[in-house]
Amino acid sequence: MPKTTILVIYAVIDLLIGAGVIWCVLQRIPVSKFLIPATVLFVLNGIWLLVMVVKTTPAGHAQDPPPKGRDMKKTIRR
């Protein structure tokens, strides 16, 4: 699954959780009944995002290798 799709899914779920919190506030539901579940859902969604991004990142390609030889001299020179 591409990282863009993962980010879109994460954002949509976060917006749905936020909409649920707003709905609870408008229905005058006591905060103590929805605050902890909403927090747990936000945390689980964040964990899901981290797991999916790590799963889709190829091993060894997380960062570019450092420059070698002449390229290194160009980066040091100011």
Phi, psi and omega per residue, in radians:
M1 nan 2.264 -3.136
P2 -1.144 2.665 -3.110
K3 -1.128 -0.514 3.109
T4 -1.107 -0.761 3.118
T5 -1.104 -0.721 3.131
I6 -1.076 -0.764 -3.136
L7 -1.149 -0.676 3.112
V8 -1.127 -0.776 3.116
I9 -1.065 -0.762 3.129
Y10 -1.046 -0.806 -3.113
A11 -1.132 -0.719 -3.140
V12 -1.129 -0.762 3.138
I13 -1.138 -0.708 3.088
D14 -1.071 -0.732 3.111
L15 -1.141 -0.652 3.092
L16 -1.137 -0.714 3.094
I17 -1.110 -0.780 3.103
G18 -1.082 -0.696 3.092
A19 -1.126 -0.652 3.086
G20 -1.116 -0.680 3.106
V21 -1.144 -0.777 3.121
I22 -1.099 -0.710 3.107
W23 -1.065 -0.753 3.122
C24 -1.087 -0.697 3.120
V25 -1.135 -0.761 -3.131
L26 -1.175 -0.478 3.108
Q27 -1.502 0.050 3.131
R28 1.022 0.676 3.044
I29 -1.387 2.358 -3.125
P30 -0.997 2.424 -3.081
V31 -1.031 -0.593 -3.098
S32 -1.103 -0.354 -3.118
K33 -1.481 -0.413 -3.077
F34 -2.128 -0.164 -3.081
L35 -1.187 -0.856 -3.126
I36 -1.163 -0.817 3.085
P37 -1.046 -0.675 3.120
A38 -1.140 -0.716 3.113
T39 -1.100 -0.759 3.122
V40 -1.086 -0.731 3.121
L41 -1.124 -0.721 3.092
F42 -1.077 -0.759 -3.133
V43 -1.147 -0.780 3.117
L44 -1.081 -0.655 3.109
N45 -1.146 -0.688 3.085
G46 -1.138 -0.711 3.091
I47 -1.117 -0.722 3.100
W48 -1.040 -0.748 3.125
L49 -1.049 -0.830 3.138
L50 -1.064 -0.787 -3.126
V51 -1.091 -0.777 -3.106
M52 -1.176 -0.682 3.134
V53 -1.177 -0.736 3.118
V54 -1.145 -0.668 3.131
K55 -1.116 -0.628 -3.069
T56 -1.581 -0.117 3.112
T57 -1.471 2.117 3.135
P58 -1.126 2.539 -3.125
A59 -1.164 2.349 3.095
G60 1.443 -0.060 -3.128
H61 -1.981 0.374 -3.105
A62 -1.216 -0.523 3.101
Q63 -2.537 2.765 3.137
D64 -1.273 2.594 3.090
P65 -1.211 2.687 3.137
P66 -1.151 2.624 3.138
P67 -1.149 2.650 -3.119
K68 -2.133 2.704 3.005
G69 1.070 -2.227 -3.072
R70 -1.133 -0.576 3.119
D71 -1.066 -0.622 3.125
M72 -1.128 -0.694 3.124
K73 -1.126 -0.623 3.141
K74 -1.189 -0.615 -3.117
T75 -1.313 -0.490 -3.128
I76 -1.381 -0.678 -3.109
R77 -1.136 2.364 -3.122
R78 -1.945 nan nan
